[in-house]
Each structure stands twice: as structure tokens, then as C-alpha cells.
């Protein structure tokens, strides 16, 4: 007979394969009749920093885009600062966090509207923190996005430099300018020869 401490309560959502993401975390995006507190818009009017579009796909080991992944990002604004409260976030027009799924875009992309972050500390390169969730993964994956036009800062960033040299490129988003709009492209490869570097957090 099991004691109270040995009672089996079953698996929690993080121990099962889901996906629950569309329904529970990105309801509005997927057309469910619920609100979602965060979406793909990180920078609102007045946010400090260069406006950018961050886009990419989550790619499986066979090179195919994944249509039910969920991508979350967190970052400081263009000055390297995070808002310290909801009121401050509303005041400066910067939410610091974004969340979107890949299932409503025709090309299965994630697309965020934000600003290019500033460096958070001396010796740190501008970067965006990323979490990836998808069907079949028991635990989410953590990675970072650095920027192709920050070569000097990237060379001094301790985290990026801790990655083997031949794999650092998997953490760097490529900049392009189309019609005056700045876009950074960053594909997340979950497996395979081009696998993105993930961090044990």
C-alpha cells in the first residue's frame, strides 16, 4: 500500500509530449476564444532601439520546417535595459518578452517585431535569449541569437566564445535590409549536421 508521499499523481504537462502550446499559450494566434498575454510584438511605440524584424524557422533533423513549434524570446531594449514592472513596460513601450507559434505562417516561420537589443553588461554582446518548445520534446531547449553585424562585440562575449569555433555560426542571425526595413534571419536546427547550439540552463 502506498503512503501519501508515494502517491502517483500522474505526469505533469512538462513530462508529456503535448502539444498544448497553441491552445494554452498562443490562443489568439491560433483562433481560440481566449486571450494570450504575450505575442510576437515585443516593441511597441516609443521603444528605445533600432526597429527590427526577427524571423526564422524551426527545422527538424530531415531539414523540414516544424509546423507546431513554439518560440519564446526575452531581451533588453536598445539601451541594454529590461523594464522592471508592467507599468514601466507600458511607459517605455517595450515588453521584453515575446511568444509565437510556427503553425499560422504559410512558410512555418516565427516572426517577431522588436528592437535590436543593447549589451546587458560590459563584455557582453547584444543577444536575444530563446526557448523552443515542440511536439515530442519533454523539456524545452534554450539557445541565444547573436547578430552578424556585431563582429567585434561577439568576439568578446564569454558565452559565445565558450562555444566551439566551428559551431558559433549556428548562434548568429544574418542581417538584411529590404525596403528600408531591417530583418534578421535565424533558423533553429533541432538536429543534424547544422544543429543549433543549445545551452544546459
VEXBAFI-233513 format. One line per 8 residues: number of its first residue (from 1); their letters; for each residue x, y, z of C-alpha. Coordinates in Angstrom, 1 decimal, always signed. Example, Ala and Ser with C-alpha at 12.3 -4.5 7.8 and 13.67 -1.06 7.14 Angstrom:
2
1 = as = +12.3:-4.5:+7.8; +13.7:-1.1:+7.1
//
This chain:
201
1 = xxxxxxxx = +0.0:+0.0:+0.0; +1.4:+3.5:-1.0; +1.9:+6.2:+1.6; +0.8:+9.8:+1.0; +4.4:+10.6:-0.1; +4.4:+7.8:-2.6; +1.1:+8.7:-4.3; +1.3:+8.7:-8.1
9 = xxxxxxxx = -0.3:+11.9:-9.3; +0.5:+11.2:-13.0; +2.6:+13.1:-15.4; +2.7:+16.9:-15.5; +2.4:+18.7:-18.9; +6.2:+19.2:-19.0; +6.7:+15.4:-18.7; +4.3:+14.6:-21.6
17 = xxxxxxxx = +4.6:+15.3:-25.3; +1.7:+17.7:-25.9; +1.3:+19.8:-27.8; -0.6:+22.2:-25.6; +1.1:+25.3:-26.9; -1.5:+26.6:-29.4; -4.4:+26.2:-27.0; -2.8:+27.3:-23.8
25 = xxxxxxxx = -0.1:+29.8:-24.7; -0.9:+31.3:-28.2; -4.7:+31.0:-28.2; -5.4:+34.2:-30.0; -2.9:+33.5:-32.7; -4.5:+30.1:-33.4; -8.1:+31.4:-33.3; -9.1:+30.0:-29.9
33 = xxxxxxxx = -11.5:+32.2:-27.9; -9.0:+33.0:-25.2; -6.7:+35.9:-24.5; -2.9:+35.5:-24.6; -0.7:+37.8:-22.5; +2.2:+37.8:-25.0; +2.5:+37.6:-28.7; +5.0:+38.4:-31.5
41 = xxxxxxxx = +5.1:+42.1:-30.8; +7.9:+42.9:-28.3; +8.5:+46.6:-29.1; +5.6:+49.0:-29.0; +5.5:+52.7:-29.9; +8.3:+54.5:-28.3; +10.6:+51.6:-27.6; +14.2:+52.5:-27.4
49 = xxxxxxxx = +16.4:+51.0:-30.1; +16.6:+50.2:-33.8; +13.4:+48.5:-35.1; +14.0:+45.0:-36.4; +12.0:+42.0:-37.7; +13.3:+38.7:-36.4; +12.3:+35.7:-38.4; +13.2:+32.1:-39.0
57 = xxxxxxxx = +12.0:+28.5:-39.0; +12.4:+25.6:-36.6; +14.0:+22.8:-38.6; +13.9:+19.1:-37.9; +16.7:+16.6:-38.5; +15.5:+15.9:-42.0; +15.6:+19.6:-42.9; +11.9:+20.2:-42.8
65 = xxxxxxxx = +10.2:+23.1:-41.1; +8.3:+22.2:-38.0; +4.7:+23.5:-38.1; +3.8:+23.2:-34.4; +6.8:+24.6:-32.6; +6.5:+27.5:-30.1; +9.3:+30.1:-29.8; +9.7:+32.4:-26.8
73 = xxxxxxxx = +12.2:+35.3:-26.7; +13.4:+37.6:-24.0; +15.7:+40.6:-24.4; +16.6:+44.0:-23.2; +15.8:+47.1:-25.2; +18.2:+49.1:-27.3; +19.9:+50.5:-24.2; +20.5:+47.1:-22.7
81 = xxxxxxxx = +17.8:+47.6:-20.0; +14.8:+45.4:-19.1; +11.6:+47.0:-17.7; +11.2:+46.4:-14.0; +7.4:+46.4:-13.9; +4.3:+46.2:-16.0; +3.9:+50.0:-15.6; +7.4:+50.7:-16.8
89 = xxxxxxxx = +6.9:+48.3:-19.8; +3.8:+50.2:-20.8; +5.5:+53.6:-20.2; +8.6:+52.8:-22.4; +6.7:+50.7:-25.0; +8.8:+47.7:-24.5; +7.6:+44.3:-23.3; +11.0:+42.4:-23.2
97 = xxxxxxxx = +9.2:+39.1:-23.9; +7.6:+37.6:-27.0; +5.9:+34.3:-27.8; +4.7:+32.9:-31.1; +4.0:+29.6:-32.8; +5.1:+28.4:-36.3; +1.7:+27.0:-37.3; -0.1:+30.0:-38.7
105 = xxxxxxxx = +2.6:+31.3:-41.2; +2.5:+29.9:-44.7; +6.2:+29.1:-44.5; +6.0:+27.9:-40.9; +8.1:+30.8:-39.7; +8.3:+32.5:-36.4; +8.3:+36.3:-36.8; +8.9:+38.8:-34.0
113 = xxxxxxxx = +8.6:+42.6:-34.2; +11.1:+44.1:-31.7; +14.2:+46.3:-31.4; +17.8:+45.3:-31.6; +19.0:+44.8:-28.0; +21.8:+46.6:-26.4; +24.5:+44.8:-24.5; +23.4:+44.0:-21.0
121 = xxxxxxxx = +26.8:+44.2:-19.4; +30.4:+45.2:-20.1; +32.0:+42.5:-22.3; +28.6:+41.0:-23.3; +27.5:+41.2:-26.9; +23.9:+42.1:-27.8; +21.8:+39.0:-27.9; +18.3:+37.6:-27.6
129 = xxxxxxxx = +17.5:+34.6:-25.3; +15.4:+31.9:-26.9; +13.3:+29.0:-25.7; +11.9:+26.4:-28.1; +9.1:+24.0:-27.3; +7.6:+21.4:-29.8; +5.8:+18.2:-30.0; +7.7:+15.2:-28.7
137 = xxxxxxxx = +10.1:+17.2:-26.6; +9.9:+16.5:-22.8; +12.0:+19.6:-22.0; +12.2:+22.9:-23.8; +15.5:+23.9:-25.4; +17.5:+27.1:-24.7; +19.6:+29.0:-27.1; +20.7:+32.5:-28.0
145 = xxxxxxxx = +20.7:+34.8:-31.0; +23.7:+37.0:-31.7; +23.9:+39.4:-34.6; +26.1:+39.2:-37.8; +26.9:+43.0:-37.7; +28.3:+42.8:-34.1; +31.6:+41.1:-35.0; +33.7:+43.0:-32.5
153 = xxxxxxxx = +31.3:+42.5:-29.6; +30.8:+38.9:-30.5; +34.5:+38.2:-30.3; +34.5:+39.4:-26.7; +31.3:+37.6:-25.5; +32.3:+34.9:-23.0; +29.3:+32.7:-23.7; +29.7:+32.8:-27.4
161 = xxxxxxxx = +33.4:+32.3:-27.2; +32.8:+29.2:-25.0; +31.2:+27.5:-28.0; +33.5:+25.6:-30.4; +34.5:+28.0:-33.1; +33.1:+25.8:-35.9; +29.6:+25.9:-34.3; +29.4:+29.6:-33.3
169 = xxxxxxxx = +27.7:+30.5:-36.6; +24.6:+28.5:-35.5; +24.0:+31.3:-33.0; +24.3:+34.2:-35.4; +21.4:+35.9:-37.2; +22.1:+37.3:-40.6; +21.1:+40.9:-41.2; +19.4:+42.2:-44.4
177 = xxxxxxxx = +17.6:+45.4:-45.3; +14.6:+45.3:-47.6; +12.7:+48.4:-48.4; +14.4:+50.2:-45.5; +13.2:+47.6:-43.0; +15.9:+45.7:-41.1; +15.4:+41.9:-40.8; +17.5:+39.3:-39.0
185 = xxxxxxxx = +17.1:+35.7:-40.2; +17.7:+32.9:-37.7; +16.8:+29.3:-38.4; +16.8:+26.9:-35.4; +18.0:+23.4:-36.4; +16.9:+20.9:-33.8; +19.1:+18.1:-35.1; +21.5:+17.2:-37.9
193 = xxxxxxxx = +24.8:+18.5:-39.1; +23.7:+22.1:-38.8; +22.2:+21.7:-35.3; +21.9:+24.9:-33.4; +23.9:+25.1:-30.2; +21.6:+24.7:-27.2; +22.6:+25.5:-23.6; +22.1:+23.5:-20.5
201 = x = +20.3:+26.0:-18.3
//
